[in-house]
Amino acid sequence: MSEAVPAPRSGGSTAEVHPVEMAWTDYVAAARQLDGVRRSAATAAGEQARSVAAAREELTAVRERLAAQQSRLRERGVPAISLAPTPPEVGEAARSMTAGPAAVLTCLRTASGWVDAADDTLAARGLPRLARWPVRPRNLLVYGPLALVVPLVQLMLFLIAGTGPVSVTALVVGLPMPAVAVMVGWLAVGRLFRPRPEDRVDRTPRFGALVCLVPAVLTTAGILLAMLAG
């Protein structure tokens, strides 16, 4: 008969364990550990393969967009030497991508964001700097002057003509003018502050209507009170 190896029991005593059973237990534990390592390696390899594929797609897209930007910059007179990276820039970029495909993908996505910003700058029309202002202060630069045109004309006519028919005509004609100012401002905001032709601009029509209506109402009310008092 084979010899049995004593094994400790929970209560401090010993129990006999067959060597074959011990070997089988060790084998099962090693097999489970090996399977876990294999699964982890397969998962890591799959993630790396996906990162490599995504990095290749991102690299292709960035290259195409950079080529288009390079052509546009050359058309605007930028020297070709200014469009090529310097050796220190190349070295810095290479050091940032030594951590593997995931790091490369992160760098490429960052570069894609820079390309987006450059596209916005190159394609900007009208007032590109003001296009990045907060929406309402930016649009107020358009709606505000338009809102003051008709009230100023009405005040000038009232001061010149007094309470005669000219002032009354100016008041009647000025009633629909806030709506016209809103429409003109709506069109002007879309034309002046659109970074790219395909982008949509927030024209804030309600805010524009309020800006154009308040001066007109106040001016009309003031002129009417002045005419009644006269």
Helices and strands as residue ranges (DSSP letters): E 5-8, E 14-17, H 19-75, G 80-83, H 87-95, H 101-123, G 130-132, H 135-161, H 165-174, H 177-192, H 205-229
